[in-house]
Amino acid sequence: MSDYLARTLETVVAQTARQFPAVVVTGPRQAGKTTLLRHVLGSSVPLVSLDDPDVRQAAMSDPRGFLAAYPPPVVLDEVQRAPELLPYVKNAIDENRSEPGRYFLSGSQNLLLMEQITESLAGRAAILTLMPLSQREIDRQPAATFPWESGGHDAGPTSATEWFERLMRGSFPDPALGRTDTRLWMSSFVATYLERDVRMLRNVGDLADFDAFLRLVAARTGTTLDLTDLARTVGVAVNTAKTWMSVLVASYVVLLLPPYHANVGKRLAKRPKAYLTDVGLACYLTGLRDPEAAIAGPLGGALFETAVVSEVHRSLLHRGLPAELYYWGVSGRAEVDLLVRHDGKLVPLEVKLNATPVPRHGDAVRALLTTLPRDVITPGYVVTPGSSTLPLGENVKALPFARL
């Protein structure tokens, strides 16, 4: 594949294939799961797509015969479409438990797939997640680590306008790399998502209402989740809004960021913050087309915060690490946008859509540093779209997004 873009998860897939009988790669539709597995495994390992109705019917009607026809190693793509197959995969693995790298399973619906994997392949499969492209992958630095690990990715735009021009294309490989028109691709993605993934995950009766709910969530990316208000605005029951939010999370469209709970009193925020996992999709759903208008508009700061949170989230997942992320907020006091657990401590990140950081931008981080014990938190950063890397007072540094 001459135009293949290296992914951070490649190394993890290869490592786990040497240790586990089965490797599961899950993630949103069109994130590049099939391409990744083809690249890592090569053409000698056949790929069987259960999205194909004939193939799926064969797998469901005669699972044992189906697996006999495709002996390992083999890739079973969109395996949640034929859950009847998984107990037979388990039996095949148990016949020779010591042989690793036999079955590679991929799927785009976390809720269904994880339920089925937990029931059938517990202890037999490594479970990995591939999200859309990280910025380090787009900049061809897939092995880059974070600044707090004495690393950092050192490429990318150095102004808000340049960043938004990139972010509004989205992070899915085809539009991000200019292989297709972004708006046409997003339109097709949303239509396919509504008609296929949503109906499979939950029996959503009125797709028009669900579409309105999705667009409203996009317009509130980076804000504290208020299901009651969302339900009231769309005109559905709160329980319906709760179910729909679970669909968005299970299909990787939305990331919920929980508050960090520490012994700092009863006023800690309890509701999670909701982020779309792709800024380009958020812009499409909210009708934003021009980078300058997006920056100057009411969503500018929230979209940049969404980009930072999404970058850290997917970069951790692509290294096979748990994404232990939080935000910090106490009623009536400053909020820190992102806390990243690293080596048992929390790394605080405040996000500012301001190319020229000044010391007061680090006030929220400093407030947190005086609140939490020193043995649980590290010095923090203020992430900006600019190019300045400089101290902003004691224990706080400005960090360009291009370095994150």
N, C-alpha and C positions, 0 to 999 in steps of 0.2 A: 504494500500500500504506500505509494510514493507520497501521498498527501497526509499520511497518518500523523497525528499529533500525539506525542508521548504523554501518557497519563501517569500520575504518581502511583496509582493503585496497581500498576503492572507488577512491580516488585513484590507487593504483598500477595497478589494472586499466585505468582510463581512460588513464593515461600510457603504459603498455606497448602498449595497442591502437593508439596513434598511431605506434608505432615498429616493431612486429613484425607479420608476416602472421598469426601464430597466437598466442593466449594460452591457456595451460593453467592451470587452477585446480584444485589437488588438495587433499586434506584428508580428515578422517574423515567417515564417513556422518553425516548430520543436522547438520552444522556450519553449514549455510546457504549452500552454494556456489550452488545454483540460484537461490535468492532474491536473492543478491548480484548475479549476472549479469543477472537480470531487471531489477533496480533500476537498474544502471549502464547497460544497453543499451536498456532500454525495450521496449515491446511490438512495435516495428517489426522487431526482430530475432527470428526464429522460434527456438524451443527444441525440439530433437528428442531425446527420451529413448531411449537404447539399452537401458534396462531393460525396455522394452516388447518382449515376445517377437516380435510381428509386425514391429515396426520393426527389431529386431535381425536377424531373418531376412532382411529385404529388404536391409539393409546388407551382410550377409555373402554373400548369393547374387549380388548385382549391385552392387558398390561404386560403379562408375562411374555407373550409372544412378541410384543412390541420391543421390549428390552432385549430379547434374544436376537431380534433383527438389527439392533444397534448396540453391539457390545462395547464395553468401555475400553479406552476413554472416549467419552462422548459429551457434547454440550446439549442440554435440553433447555431450549429458549422459551420464555414465557410459560414456565412450568406450572404456574398457578391456574392456567387454563385447563389443566387435566390433573386435578388433585388425586384422582384414583390411582395415579401412577406412583405416588410417593411411597406407599407401603411396600410396593414391589422393589423400588430402588433400595429401600432399607434392607429387605431380605437379600438382595443381591450383594449389598455391601457386607452384610453379616456373614456371608459365605466365605469371604476372604477379607476380614477386618484389617489385616496388617498391610494391605496394599493401598498406598495413597494415590490421589489424583485420578480417581476413576470416573466420577460424575461431576460435571460442572453445570450448575443450574442457574438460570437467570430469570428475573421477573420484575415487573414494574408496579406491583401493588403490594405494599409492605404489609398491610393488615391481613389480607388473605394468605400471602406467602408465608408470613411468620407463624400464623396459626397452624398451617399445614406442616411447616418444617419442625416446629416445636413438637407436634404430635408424632411425626414420623422419623425425623432424622436427628433428634437431640443427641449430642455427643458424637455424632458422626460427621457433622458438616461445619466448616468455617463459614461464618456469615459476614460478608463485606458489603459496603455500600458505595456505589458510584453516582455521584451527583454530576450536574453539568460542569463545564470547564471552570477550574479556578483561574485566577489571574496569573498565577505562576505557571500554569500549564499553557495559557494563551501566549505568555512571553517565553515559552520554551525553557522554563526552569522548573521542571516538575519535582526535582529533588530539593528545592529550596526549603529551609526551615524557617522558624520565626525569629524575630530579633531577640526575644527573651531566651532563646536557645543559642545565643551567639551566632545566629545565622541571619536570615532575611533574604527576601527576594528583592533584586535590585534593578528592576526594569519597569516599564509602563509609563503612562502619562504623568505629567507633573503639574496639571492645572485642572480646575473643576470642569471647564468646558471639554477638555480632551477626555477626561474620565467619563463624563456623561455621554459623549459621543460613542464611547466604547460600551458603557453599561446599558445604554438603550438598545443596543443590538442584541442584548441578552447573552447568556452563557452557554446555551445549547450549541453544540458544535457547528451545525449548518449555518445558522444566522451569525453566530459569533465570528466565524472565519470567513464571512462574506460569500458563502456558497449559494445563498438564496436570499431573496428579499425578506427582511425581518417581519414586516407587517403581514405579508402573505403567509409566511411560515407560522407566525403566532396565531393567525386566524384559523389555520388548519389544525394546529395543535389544540387550541381550545375546543374546536368542534369535535375532534376525535376524543379528547379527554371527557367531554360531557356525554357523548354518545356511547363510549365504550367503558372507560374506567369507572366513571361515576355510577353507571347503571350496574356494573358488576359488583362494586363494593357495597352499595346500598341500593335498595329499590326506591330510587328517587322518582317520585311521580311527576312533578312539574319541573322540567329542566330549565324553563324560563326563570322561575323563582330561584333556582340554584345558581344560575348564571348571574342574576342580580346580586345574590349573596356573595359570590366570588368577586365580583367587581367592587362591592362595598368593602370587602376585606382588603382588597388591593389598595383601595383609597385610604385605608387606615393602617397600612404597613408601618411597623415601628412603634405602634401605640399599644397601650394596655388593652387586653382583650375584654370586651364587654358584650357577652352573648345576649343579654337582655335587650340592650339597645340595638344590636344587629338584628335580632328577631323582630323587634318592634318596627324598625325601619323597612325591612323587607316584607313584613306582614305575615310572619309564620310563628309557630309556637317556639318557646325557648328550647324545648327538648329537640325540636326539629333542627334549630340552629346548632345545638350541641352535636347532634349526629352529623350534620353537614360539615362542621369544623373537623370532626374526626376523620371524615373522608378526605378533606384537604390535607390533613397531616399525614394520613396513611399513604396518600399518593404523592407525597413529597412536594406538594405545591406550597404548603405553609409550614414554617418552623415556629414552634412555641418555645419561648425563652422564659424559664421559670425565674422567680426572684430568689436571691440568695438569702437563706434563712440563717441568722446568727443570733446570739443572745443579746440583742440590742433593744429589747422592749417589745411591746405589743403593736407598735405602729408600722411594722414592716409591711410593705406591699405584698399581697397574697396572690394577685392574679398574674398570669403570664403575659408577656408581650408577644404579639403575633407579627411575623415577618413573612412576606412572600420570599421564596427561596431564589427567585430570579428577578433582577431589577428590570430587565427587558420585558418580561411578562407583566410586571406591575405597571410599567409605562403603557404597554399596549392596552391593558384592561381599563386604565384611567384616561385614555385618550391623549397621552402626552407624546408628541412627535419631535419637538424642537429642544435640543439640549439647553439652550439659554433660557427658554421658557420654563423648563423643568427646574433648573437651578433657582430661578427667581421666584417660582411659584411656591404655594404652601406645602408641597410635598418634597421640596428640594432636600432639606435636612434629613427627612425620614428615609428618602431613597438612598442617600449616601450612607446613612447608618445601616440600612438594609444590605447594602453592598459589603460593608465591613463585616457585619455579623455573618453573612453568607460565606464570605471568603474564609473566615476562620473555621466555620463549621465544616465546609467541604474539604478544606485542606487537612483537617484532623482526620476526617473519615477516610480520605484517600490514602492516608498513611496507616490505615487499619487501627487507629486509636479511638477511644471513646471521646465523643465531643461533649465534655462536661462544661457547659456554658450557662451563665446566669446573668441577671442584671441586679443592680442594687438600688433600692429606693425606699426612703422612709417618708411617710406623710409629712408634708410641710418642709422637707429638706431636699438637698441636692440629690440627683440621681446620677449613677455611673452606668453608661450604656451597656458595657459588656465586661464580665469577669470570666477569665479563662483559667480552668484548673490545670496547673502544670507542676509536676513533681511535688504534689501534695500542697501546693500553695496557689493562691489566686493572683492572676495578673490582671489589673484593672485597665480598661481601655475606654476613654471618652472620645466621642466622634464629633468633629466640628467641620461643617461645610464652610471653611474659612482658610484661604491659602496663606494667611499671615497670622500664625498663632501668637498669642500673647499670654503672659503669666496667669491672668484671671481664667483662661480657658481650662486650667488645671485645678481650679478650686474644688470641684466635685470630687476629683481623685484624692486631693489632700484631705478633704473632709472624711472620706472613707478610710484613709490611712490612719487617721486619728481615732477612728471608731473600732476597727478590728485589730486584734492582737497582731504584733509584728511577726509572730511565727506562722501566720496563716496567709499573709499577703506580701506582695513584692512591690517595689516602685512601679509606677504606672506610666501610661502613655496617653497623649492626645493625638488621635489620628486625623490627618487633614488631607485634602487633595493636592496640596502644594508640594514643594521640594525642600522645605526647611526641616533640618534635623538639629534641634537646639534645646537646651534646658529651659524649662518653664517654672523654675523655682525648685525647691527641695523635693527630690524623689519623683519628679514628673518631667518627662521629655516629650517634645513634639516628634511625631513619627509620620512621615509621608506614607500615604496609602501604597505608593509604589515600592516601599520598603517592607510592607507587611507581607 
